[in-house]
Amino acid sequence: MASESLTLVVNPGSASRKYAIFANGYKWANINFEFVDNKITGKIEHAGQQHPIICDDANLGTVSHHIMPSLLEHNVISDTDKITTIGIRIVAPSRRFMQDQLITDEVEIALDALHEETPLHIRAALLEIRQLKTCFSGVPIIAISDSAFHASKPARARHYGVDVALVEKFGIERYGYHGLSVGSVVRYLTEHEMLLPNTIVCHLGSGSSVTAVGNGESVDNTMGYSPLEGLMMATRSGSIDISAALVIRRELHLTDDGLEQYLDKKSGLLGVSGSSDDIRQLLTSEEKGDERAKLALDIFVYRIQQAIGQMVASLGGVDCLIFTATIGERSSIIRSRVLDRLGYLGFTYDPRINEQTFEPTDVANIAITSGKPIFVVSTDEAAEIARRTEQYMQG
């Protein structure tokens, strides 16, 4: 690799750290860290090969100091290559973070002030930013908003049924999330002249949401003030009556933080099943007669079907349905179960094509020939972060 100016993409999660190196818009390498058997393990993926990263870090907030030494050790880059820009995904409920911006001390303070609103995402982002500033001193870090795509939502989709003065003062709105993923899919389809006027995007992963896209812009998204609202997810409850949440708080003797942790980390597929938040494991358990696993899967599918109906209403009709993210791209069983009750919308799938579709490199249409398109599209949040980081730096 010739001497290059590189962009480092950072996607911090509560249980993992995902990095990618981009050169001139091309993804050069992936670097991932996660807990396996209570120990952090890392790996680099480059040119079809995987290289392990040995580390003894106690937490994920410090692993970024392994990036440059590991890239050099495995000859992924040369010692003349430099990381000149960093883009980091930011999930934060605030009008201020509805756009991309340079991380400054002031921006960090503003982000820290929102820590209690979405603690899982913001805590990870702040730890990462502080570590990156140490490891890559002087390199500009750009906060890439996960909500920016949803800035086009009309007021009726953004507001809760509360006093508008309260909304204005405290910014209590339905910001929506997974904007990087949906934006990536919409951009790809637009470039390939495949985006239809009224499109619904189902981002189904450990976090899940459904977005209504009208003429390439967000009309609504199931997530709200925080990523907790909307669909039931791997460990998140999704939308829940506040009175029910307060009963949980009282009966389990939880603090406010404790309640949020319970709804964020101990609910959803994990809470209902009592055994796992992994779709594959739950499907196996269901086959063995586990009624709680079956109930968890039934609720998950039902909430997606409901949300699709809501988004059809938001758009006033639908031309195309899209599945993306880990579950959406990989699980033919979940796709088929969701689609089994959507024939009234004109969505009928081909079982054979659906079964064969797994993380497609190109757009896969699993619909029958005469039906409305049902696309399975692999999302690329890292490429979207890199593109927007470079766009920001170019002014």
C-alpha positions as CSV (number, residue, x, y, z in Angstrom):
1,M,0.0,0.0,0.0
2,A,1.4,3.4,-1.0
3,S,1.7,6.1,1.6
4,E,-1.8,7.1,2.4
5,S,-3.9,9.5,4.5
6,L,-6.4,7.2,6.3
7,T,-9.8,7.6,7.9
8,L,-10.5,5.6,11.0
9,V,-14.2,4.8,11.5
10,V,-15.3,4.0,15.0
11,N,-18.6,2.3,16.0
12,P,-18.6,1.9,19.8
13,G,-21.1,-0.5,21.4
14,S,-21.7,-1.5,25.0
15,A,-20.4,-5.0,24.3
16,S,-18.0,-4.5,21.4
17,R,-15.8,-2.0,19.5
18,K,-15.9,-2.0,15.8
19,Y,-13.3,0.0,13.7
20,A,-12.5,0.2,10.0
21,I,-9.7,1.8,8.0
22,F,-10.7,3.7,4.8
23,A,-8.4,5.0,2.1
24,N,-9.9,7.2,-0.6
25,G,-13.4,5.8,0.1
26,Y,-12.2,2.2,0.0
27,K,-12.5,0.0,3.1
28,W,-9.0,-1.3,3.7
29,A,-9.5,-3.2,6.9
30,N,-11.9,-4.1,9.8
31,I,-10.8,-4.2,13.4
32,N,-13.1,-5.7,16.0
33,F,-12.9,-6.3,19.7
34,E,-15.4,-8.1,21.9
35,F,-15.8,-10.1,25.1
36,V,-15.4,-13.8,24.7
37,D,-15.5,-16.0,27.9
38,N,-15.1,-12.8,30.0
39,K,-11.9,-11.9,28.1
40,I,-11.4,-9.3,25.4
41,T,-10.4,-10.7,22.0
42,G,-9.6,-8.7,18.9
43,K,-9.1,-9.4,15.2
44,I,-8.1,-7.6,12.0
45,E,-9.8,-8.5,8.7
46,H,-7.8,-7.5,5.6
47,A,-7.4,-8.9,2.1
48,G,-9.5,-12.0,2.9
49,Q,-7.4,-12.8,5.9
50,Q,-7.9,-12.6,9.7
51,H,-5.2,-11.8,12.2
52,P,-5.7,-12.1,16.0
53,I,-5.0,-9.2,18.3
54,I,-3.6,-10.2,21.7
55,C,-4.6,-7.9,24.5
56,D,-5.1,-8.0,28.2
57,D,-7.3,-4.9,28.6
58,A,-9.8,-5.0,31.4
59,N,-12.4,-3.1,29.5
60,L,-13.3,-2.1,25.9
61,G,-12.7,1.6,26.6
62,T,-9.0,1.2,26.2
63,V,-8.6,-1.1,23.2
64,S,-8.0,1.6,20.6
65,H,-4.4,1.8,21.6
66,H,-3.9,-1.6,19.9
67,I,-5.0,-0.3,16.5
68,M,-1.9,1.2,15.0
69,P,0.6,-1.4,16.4
70,S,-1.5,-4.3,15.2
71,L,-2.0,-2.8,11.7
72,L,1.8,-2.3,11.4
73,E,2.6,-5.7,12.9
74,H,0.4,-7.5,10.3
75,N,1.6,-5.3,7.4
76,V,-1.9,-4.0,6.8
77,I,-0.4,-0.5,6.6
78,S,3.1,0.9,6.3
79,D,4.9,3.1,8.8
80,T,4.4,6.1,6.4
81,D,0.6,5.7,6.4
82,K,-1.1,8.1,8.8
83,I,-4.6,8.3,10.2
84,T,-5.6,11.9,9.5
85,T,-9.3,11.8,10.3
86,I,-11.5,9.9,12.7
87,G,-15.3,9.5,12.4
88,I,-17.3,8.1,15.3
89,R,-21.0,7.2,15.4
90,I,-22.9,9.2,18.0
91,V,-26.3,8.2,19.4
92,A,-27.6,11.1,21.5
93,P,-31.1,12.5,22.0
94,S,-30.6,16.2,21.2
95,R,-31.2,18.6,18.4
96,R,-27.5,19.5,18.7
97,F,-26.6,16.0,17.7
98,M,-28.9,15.9,14.7
99,Q,-25.9,16.9,12.6
100,D,-22.3,15.9,12.1
101,Q,-19.8,18.1,14.0
102,L,-16.1,18.3,15.1
103,I,-15.5,17.0,18.6
104,T,-14.3,19.9,20.8
105,D,-14.2,20.2,24.5
106,E,-17.6,22.0,24.3
107,V,-19.1,19.2,22.3
108,E,-17.8,16.6,24.8
109,I,-19.4,18.6,27.7
110,A,-22.7,18.7,25.8
111,L,-22.5,14.9,25.2
112,D,-21.6,14.3,28.8
113,A,-24.7,16.3,29.9
114,L,-26.8,13.8,27.9
115,H,-25.2,10.8,29.6
116,E,-28.3,9.9,31.7
117,E,-30.6,10.0,28.7
118,T,-29.0,7.1,26.7
119,P,-26.4,5.9,29.1
120,L,-25.3,2.7,27.2
121,H,-24.5,4.5,24.0
122,I,-23.1,7.8,25.3
123,R,-20.9,6.2,28.0
124,A,-19.3,4.0,25.4
125,A,-18.8,7.0,23.0
126,L,-17.3,9.3,25.6
127,L,-14.9,6.6,26.8
128,E,-13.9,6.0,23.2
129,I,-13.4,9.7,22.4
130,R,-11.2,10.2,25.4
131,Q,-9.0,7.2,24.5
132,L,-8.8,8.2,20.8
133,K,-7.6,11.7,21.8
134,T,-4.8,10.0,23.7
135,C,-3.9,7.5,21.0
136,F,-4.3,9.9,18.0
137,S,-3.3,13.2,19.5
138,G,-4.1,16.1,17.2
139,V,-6.2,14.1,14.8
140,P,-9.7,15.6,14.2
141,I,-12.5,13.5,15.5
142,I,-15.9,14.0,13.8
143,A,-19.1,13.1,15.6
144,I,-21.3,11.4,13.0
145,S,-25.0,11.6,14.0
146,D,-27.1,8.4,13.9
147,S,-30.2,10.6,13.9
148,A,-29.3,13.0,11.1
149,F,-31.1,11.0,8.4
150,H,-34.3,11.5,10.4
151,A,-34.1,15.3,10.5
152,S,-36.6,15.3,7.6
153,K,-39.4,13.8,9.7
154,P,-42.5,16.1,9.9
155,A,-43.5,17.7,13.2
156,R,-46.4,15.2,13.6
157,A,-43.9,12.3,13.6
158,R,-41.4,14.1,16.0
159,H,-43.7,15.3,18.7
160,Y,-45.1,13.4,21.8
161,G,-48.4,14.4,23.2
162,V,-47.0,16.8,25.8
163,D,-46.7,20.5,26.3
164,V,-44.9,22.1,23.3
165,A,-43.2,24.5,25.7
166,L,-41.7,21.5,27.5
167,V,-40.5,20.1,24.2
168,E,-38.8,23.3,23.3
169,K,-37.1,23.7,26.6
170,F,-35.8,20.2,27.1
171,G,-35.7,18.8,23.5
172,I,-38.1,16.0,24.3
173,E,-38.8,14.7,20.8
174,R,-38.8,11.5,18.8
175,Y,-35.4,11.8,17.2
176,G,-35.2,8.3,15.7
177,Y,-32.1,6.2,15.2
178,H,-30.4,3.7,12.8
179,G,-30.1,6.6,10.5
180,L,-26.6,5.6,9.3
181,S,-27.9,2.1,8.4
182,V,-31.0,3.3,6.6
183,G,-29.1,6.1,4.9
184,S,-26.6,3.5,3.7
185,V,-29.3,1.4,2.2
186,V,-31.2,4.3,0.6
187,R,-27.9,5.7,-0.9
188,Y,-27.1,2.3,-2.4
189,L,-30.6,1.8,-3.9
190,T,-30.6,5.4,-5.2
191,E,-27.2,4.9,-6.9
192,H,-28.5,1.8,-8.6
193,E,-31.8,3.4,-9.6
194,M,-33.8,0.9,-7.5
195,L,-35.3,3.1,-4.8
196,L,-39.1,3.4,-5.1
197,P,-41.1,6.4,-3.8
198,N,-42.7,4.7,-0.7
199,T,-40.2,2.3,0.9
200,I,-40.2,0.7,4.3
201,V,-36.8,-0.3,5.8
202,C,-36.7,-3.0,8.5
203,H,-33.3,-2.8,10.3
204,L,-33.3,-6.0,12.4
205,G,-30.4,-6.7,14.6
206,S,-29.6,-6.6,18.3
207,G,-31.2,-3.2,18.0
208,S,-34.2,-3.1,15.7
209,S,-36.3,-0.4,14.1
210,V,-38.6,0.2,11.1
211,T,-38.3,3.4,9.0
212,A,-40.8,4.9,6.5
213,V,-38.8,6.4,3.6
214,G,-40.7,8.7,1.2
215,N,-38.8,9.8,-1.9
216,G,-35.5,9.1,-0.3
217,E,-36.2,10.9,3.0
218,S,-37.2,9.7,6.5
219,V,-40.9,10.2,7.2
220,D,-40.9,8.3,10.5
221,N,-38.9,5.8,12.5
222,T,-40.1,3.5,15.3
223,M,-37.4,4.7,17.7
224,G,-38.1,7.8,19.7
225,Y,-36.3,10.0,22.2
226,S,-34.0,7.1,22.8
227,P,-33.3,3.8,21.0
228,L,-35.4,2.1,23.6
229,E,-38.7,3.0,22.0
230,G,-40.4,1.0,19.3
231,L,-39.9,-2.7,18.5
232,M,-39.0,-5.3,21.1
233,M,-35.2,-6.1,20.6
234,A,-32.5,-8.5,21.8
235,T,-32.4,-7.1,25.3
236,R,-34.6,-4.0,25.1
237,S,-38.2,-4.0,25.9
238,G,-39.2,-1.6,23.2
239,S,-42.3,0.6,23.8
240,I,-43.9,0.0,27.2
241,D,-46.6,1.8,29.2
242,I,-44.9,4.2,31.7
243,S,-47.3,2.9,34.4
244,A,-46.1,-0.6,33.8
245,A,-42.5,0.5,33.9
246,L,-43.1,2.2,37.2
247,V,-44.6,-1.0,38.7
248,I,-41.4,-2.8,37.6
249,R,-39.4,-0.1,39.3
250,R,-41.4,-0.3,42.5
251,E,-41.6,-4.1,42.7
252,L,-37.9,-4.7,41.9
253,H,-36.8,-1.8,44.2
254,L,-34.9,-0.2,41.3
255,T,-33.5,3.3,41.0
256,D,-34.2,5.3,37.9
257,D,-30.8,4.1,36.4
258,G,-31.7,0.6,37.5
259,L,-35.0,0.7,35.7
260,E,-33.4,1.9,32.5
261,Q,-30.8,-0.8,32.8
262,Y,-33.5,-3.4,33.3
263,L,-35.5,-2.3,30.2
264,D,-32.3,-1.9,28.1
265,K,-30.3,-5.0,29.1
266,K,-32.6,-7.5,30.7
267,S,-35.8,-7.3,28.7
268,G,-36.7,-8.0,25.0
269,L,-35.9,-11.5,23.6
270,L,-33.7,-12.2,26.6
271,G,-36.3,-11.2,29.2
272,V,-39.3,-12.9,27.6
273,S,-37.4,-16.2,26.9
274,G,-35.5,-16.2,30.1
275,S,-32.6,-17.9,28.3
276,S,-31.1,-16.0,25.3
277,D,-31.1,-12.9,23.2
278,D,-29.8,-14.8,20.1
279,I,-32.4,-15.5,17.4
280,R,-30.6,-18.7,16.4
281,Q,-30.6,-20.1,19.9
282,L,-34.2,-19.2,20.4
283,L,-35.2,-21.0,17.2
284,T,-33.4,-24.1,18.4
285,S,-35.1,-23.9,21.8
286,E,-38.5,-23.4,20.1
287,E,-37.9,-26.6,18.1
288,K,-37.3,-28.4,21.3
289,G,-40.7,-27.2,22.7
290,D,-39.5,-24.2,24.8
291,E,-42.8,-22.2,25.1
292,R,-41.0,-19.0,26.4
293,A,-38.6,-19.1,23.4
294,K,-41.6,-19.4,21.1
295,L,-43.4,-16.5,22.8
296,A,-40.3,-14.3,22.5
297,L,-40.1,-15.0,18.8
298,D,-43.8,-14.5,18.3
299,I,-43.7,-11.1,20.0
300,F,-40.6,-10.0,18.0
301,V,-42.3,-10.9,14.7
302,Y,-45.7,-9.4,15.7
303,R,-44.2,-6.1,16.7
304,I,-42.4,-5.8,13.3
305,Q,-45.6,-6.6,11.5
306,Q,-47.4,-3.9,13.5
307,A,-44.6,-1.4,12.8
308,I,-44.7,-2.0,9.1
309,G,-48.5,-1.3,9.2
310,Q,-47.8,2.0,11.0
311,M,-45.2,3.0,8.5
312,V,-47.5,2.2,5.6
313,A,-50.0,4.6,7.2
314,S,-47.2,7.2,7.6
315,L,-46.5,7.0,3.8
316,G,-50.0,6.6,2.6
317,G,-49.1,3.4,0.9
318,V,-46.0,1.2,0.2
319,D,-44.1,0.2,-3.0
320,C,-41.2,-1.8,-1.5
321,L,-40.1,-3.5,1.7
322,I,-36.4,-3.9,2.7
323,F,-34.7,-6.2,5.2
324,T,-31.3,-5.2,6.5
325,A,-28.9,-5.6,9.5
326,T,-27.8,-8.9,11.0
327,I,-31.1,-10.6,11.4
328,G,-32.7,-9.0,8.4
329,E,-29.8,-10.1,6.2
330,R,-29.2,-13.6,7.6
331,S,-32.5,-15.1,9.0
332,S,-34.7,-16.4,6.2
333,I,-37.0,-17.8,9.0
334,I,-37.6,-14.4,10.6
335,R,-38.2,-12.8,7.2
336,S,-40.7,-15.5,6.2
337,R,-42.6,-15.2,9.5
338,V,-42.8,-11.4,9.1
339,L,-44.0,-11.7,5.5
340,D,-46.5,-14.4,6.2
341,R,-49.1,-11.8,7.3
342,L,-48.2,-9.1,4.8
343,G,-50.0,-10.4,1.7
344,Y,-52.7,-7.8,2.1
345,L,-50.0,-5.2,1.3
346,G,-49.0,-7.0,-1.9
347,F,-45.9,-8.6,-0.4
348,T,-45.6,-12.3,-1.3
349,Y,-42.2,-14.0,-1.2
350,D,-40.6,-16.9,-3.0
351,P,-39.6,-19.5,-0.3
352,R,-36.7,-20.9,-2.3
353,I,-35.1,-17.5,-3.0
354,N,-35.7,-16.4,0.6
355,E,-34.1,-19.6,1.9
356,Q,-31.0,-19.0,-0.3
357,T,-30.5,-15.4,0.6
358,F,-27.9,-14.7,3.3
359,E,-25.9,-11.5,3.6
360,P,-26.2,-10.8,-0.2
361,T,-23.3,-8.8,-1.8
362,D,-25.9,-7.3,-4.2
363,V,-29.5,-6.5,-3.7
364,A,-31.6,-9.7,-3.5
365,N,-35.3,-9.6,-4.4
366,I,-37.1,-12.4,-2.5
367,A,-40.5,-11.5,-3.8
368,I,-42.5,-13.6,-6.3
369,T,-42.3,-12.2,-9.9
370,S,-45.7,-10.5,-9.8
371,G,-45.4,-9.1,-6.3
372,K,-44.1,-5.9,-4.9
373,P,-40.3,-5.9,-4.4
374,I,-39.0,-7.3,-1.1
375,F,-35.3,-6.5,-1.0
376,V,-32.6,-7.9,1.3
377,V,-29.8,-5.4,1.3
378,S,-26.5,-5.6,3.3
379,T,-26.1,-2.3,5.2
380,D,-22.7,-0.7,5.6
381,E,-22.6,1.8,8.5
382,A,-18.9,2.0,8.4
383,A,-18.8,3.1,4.8
384,E,-21.5,5.7,5.5
385,I,-19.6,7.0,8.5
386,A,-16.4,7.3,6.4
387,R,-18.3,9.0,3.6
388,R,-19.8,11.6,5.9
389,T,-16.6,12.1,7.8
390,E,-14.7,12.9,4.6
391,Q,-17.7,15.1,3.4
392,Y,-17.5,17.1,6.6
393,M,-13.7,17.6,6.3
394,Q,-14.2,18.8,2.8
395,G,-16.6,21.4,4.1
